[in-house]
Structure formats: C-alpha cells, structure tokens
Amino acid sequence: MKLARRKRNMALITMTPLVDVMMILLVFFMVTSTYLDLDMMPMVQSEAEGVAAPSGPTPTLLIRIAASGEARMRGRPLTAQTLATALQAQPRARVLILPSGGANVQGLVSAIETATKAGAENLRVVRLEASE
Amino acid sequence: MKLKRRSQPPPQETIVSLIDVIFFLLVFFMLVGRMDATAPFEVSPPVSTAGESLPKGGTTIAVADNGALALDGEAIERPALLARIAELLAAKPHLFVRINAHGEARLTNLLPLVTALEQAGVGDVVLVVTPNPA
C-alpha cells in the first residue's frame, strides 16, 4: 500500500525579523547623527595667497575688538553703515580686524559678519601669537 | 432561520508595508544626518548669518570655552594635536580643517591655534558658525 504524502504548504518567509533589523538601523542613525544646521567662515585659504597684492600703498581700515567683544572703528562702535560709508570713500581699502585676546569667538564672528555685510572684500584678521 | 456565519481567520497584518515605511525613514535620516564625532565637551558655535555652507568631510578640531581641545571627538593636548595634524597632512596634503569653537571661547585659545595650523601647512581652515541660535 502506498501512502500519499500530504503536500505541505511552503513555509512563508517571515518578514517580522526584517522589520526588527530595520528598526534597529533606524534608531542607530537617529541617535548617532547630528542635525545641527552649521555654516562656516574661512580662516585660512590657500587660494588667497595667489592673489597679487595691489601695487602702491593700500589704505587700511582698522577694526578693533575690545576684550568685552565690542568692535570699534575710528573710536566709534562699528556698524555696517559706518563701514560701508568708509569703504565707499576708499573702495580699495583693506579691512583689518585687530582682536583683543580676551575677546571671545562670538565677538570676532560678529565683527566679521558686520564687515561682510558692509561689503568688505579684502578682509584680514590680525592673529596674535601665543604668549606662553 | 439563522445562518451561522463562517468564522474567517483574522486577516494577516501586512508587515511588508511597515518595512517600507521604516526603510523610507531610515534613508531619510541617513541623508539628513551628519555623522560627526561629537566633542567630549559642550560646544555651541558662534551665531552668524554671514556664513557659507559647510562642506562635508575633513578633520574637526573642537575648542571648549575653557580652551580644552578635541580632535575628531577625542580630547587631546595642543602639542599632540599639532603632531597629529602633521601626520594627517603628510597623508593628505589638501587637508580641510574645521574648527568648531565654543562661542564663549577666548580668542587666545583660537587664533594662535589657527596660526600654528597655517604654519604647519594646512591650506584650508574654516571656523564653524551656526545661522540660528540653539
């Protein structure tokens, strides 16, 4: 006597563990990623070295940053307006920022921002050497 | 006459669509996120709307408000940092260095470092700023 073997249903591929794996990956990327909206300001640019310095003396506008973080130009508090006016009078002027070592990074960044908004193109920060 | 309704097996929940949703979320977070090593101290970058968009990649130096330094997420002293930068520079001459300084950090902790990096031969140093305060 031949017994017919009962045909078994094909085993379904279980999708549930896949969801688990996906979930773990998802949580991993959510936790390890940072979602800060960050910008940058160039401090050293190698391309800038190639720019030939204009011949003849260049007028210079000096911005000082006090230890409190306040920026002053020609003894007055720096605003984009006053700097833009000064740059109109001397279009080829370079803008030099002389920060006090006691000022904080925010003070420097604010001064650079003001100068950029006033349209300063030739902008440099005087970097003090470490006094150790 | 009462007809007995045949009891149906409960419909299987379609797990497949759930996988799709999670997969989309996964791809979304992978694209939006930035995989940076976070510094071992608190760093909130200075606020400025005049910044340019920050490219990905490169080496990150973090500067805390008390002057502590970290290179790619690991606390490091200044001489060791400069030695490490020199090593990286030897391997990759066009090194891109991002300085993620705390907004309250003093410039005496930042500007000499930038000078040292420039003297070491790093041609591309940027300061990280954020367009909107946290």
Chai-1 contact restraints between the chains, C-beta under 6 A:
chainA,res_idxA,chainB,res_idxB,connection_type,confidence,min_distance_angstrom,max_distance_angstrom,comment,restraint_id
A,M15,B,I15,contact,1.0,0.0,6.0,A-B,restraint_1
A,M15,B,V16,contact,1.0,0.0,6.0,A-B,restraint_2
A,T16,B,I15,contact,1.0,0.0,6.0,A-B,restraint_3
A,L18,B,I19,contact,1.0,0.0,6.0,A-B,restraint_4
A,V19,B,I15,contact,1.0,0.0,6.0,A-B,restraint_5
A,V19,B,L18,contact,1.0,0.0,6.0,A-B,restraint_6
A,V19,B,I19,contact,1.0,0.0,6.0,A-B,restraint_7
A,M22,B,I22,contact,1.0,0.0,6.0,A-B,restraint_8
A,L25,B,L26,contact,1.0,0.0,6.0,A-B,restraint_9
A,L26,B,I22,contact,1.0,0.0,6.0,A-B,restraint_10
A,L26,B,L25,contact,1.0,0.0,6.0,A-B,restraint_11
A,L26,B,L26,contact,1.0,0.0,6.0,A-B,restraint_12
A,F29,B,F29,contact,1.0,0.0,6.0,A-B,restraint_13
A,F29,B,M30,contact,1.0,0.0,6.0,A-B,restraint_14
A,M30,B,F29,contact,1.0,0.0,6.0,A-B,restraint_15
A,S33,B,G33,contact,1.0,0.0,6.0,A-B,restraint_16
A,T34,B,R34,contact,1.0,0.0,6.0,A-B,restraint_17
A,T34,B,D36,contact,1.0,0.0,6.0,A-B,restraint_18
A,L38,B,L54,contact,1.0,0.0,6.0,A-B,restraint_19
A,L38,B,V128,contact,1.0,0.0,6.0,A-B,restraint_20
A,L38,B,T130,contact,1.0,0.0,6.0,A-B,restraint_21
A,D39,B,G51,contact,1.0,0.0,6.0,A-B,restraint_22
A,D39,B,L54,contact,1.0,0.0,6.0,A-B,restraint_23
A,D39,B,V129,contact,1.0,0.0,6.0,A-B,restraint_24
A,D39,B,P131,contact,1.0,0.0,6.0,A-B,restraint_25
A,M40,B,G51,contact,1.0,0.0,6.0,A-B,restraint_26
A,M40,B,E52,contact,1.0,0.0,6.0,A-B,restraint_27
A,M40,B,L54,contact,1.0,0.0,6.0,A-B,restraint_28
A,M40,B,V126,contact,1.0,0.0,6.0,A-B,restraint_29
A,M40,B,V128,contact,1.0,0.0,6.0,A-B,restraint_30
A,M41,B,G51,contact,1.0,0.0,6.0,A-B,restraint_31
A,M41,B,L127,contact,1.0,0.0,6.0,A-B,restraint_32
A,M41,B,V129,contact,1.0,0.0,6.0,A-B,restraint_33
A,P42,B,V126,contact,1.0,0.0,6.0,A-B,restraint_34
A,M43,B,V114,contact,1.0,0.0,6.0,A-B,restraint_35
A,M43,B,V125,contact,1.0,0.0,6.0,A-B,restraint_36
A,M43,B,L127,contact,1.0,0.0,6.0,A-B,restraint_37
A,V44,B,E118,contact,1.0,0.0,6.0,A-B,restraint_38
A,V44,B,V125,contact,1.0,0.0,6.0,A-B,restraint_39
A,S46,B,G123,contact,1.0,0.0,6.0,A-B,restraint_40
A,P99,B,L107,contact,1.0,0.0,6.0,A-B,restraint_41
A,G101,B,L107,contact,1.0,0.0,6.0,A-B,restraint_42
A,G101,B,T108,contact,1.0,0.0,6.0,A-B,restraint_43
A,A103,B,L107,contact,1.0,0.0,6.0,A-B,restraint_44
A,N104,B,E104,contact,1.0,0.0,6.0,A-B,restraint_45
A,N104,B,R106,contact,1.0,0.0,6.0,A-B,restraint_46
A,V105,B,P46,contact,1.0,0.0,6.0,A-B,restraint_47
A,V105,B,A101,contact,1.0,0.0,6.0,A-B,restraint_48
A,V105,B,G103,contact,1.0,0.0,6.0,A-B,restraint_49
A,V105,B,A105,contact,1.0,0.0,6.0,A-B,restraint_50
A,V105,B,L110,contact,1.0,0.0,6.0,A-B,restraint_51
A,Q106,B,P46,contact,1.0,0.0,6.0,A-B,restraint_52
A,Q106,B,G103,contact,1.0,0.0,6.0,A-B,restraint_53
A,L108,B,L107,contact,1.0,0.0,6.0,A-B,restraint_54
A,V109,B,P46,contact,1.0,0.0,6.0,A-B,restraint_55
A,V109,B,S48,contact,1.0,0.0,6.0,A-B,restraint_56
A,V109,B,V129,contact,1.0,0.0,6.0,A-B,restraint_57
A,E113,B,S48,contact,1.0,0.0,6.0,A-B,restraint_58
A,E113,B,A50,contact,1.0,0.0,6.0,A-B,restraint_59
A,T116,B,A50,contact,1.0,0.0,6.0,A-B,restraint_60
A,R127,B,L111,contact,1.0,0.0,6.0,A-B,restraint_61
A,R127,B,T115,contact,1.0,0.0,6.0,A-B,restraint_62
A,L128,B,L111,contact,1.0,0.0,6.0,A-B,restraint_63
A,A130,B,P112,contact,1.0,0.0,6.0,A-B,restraint_64
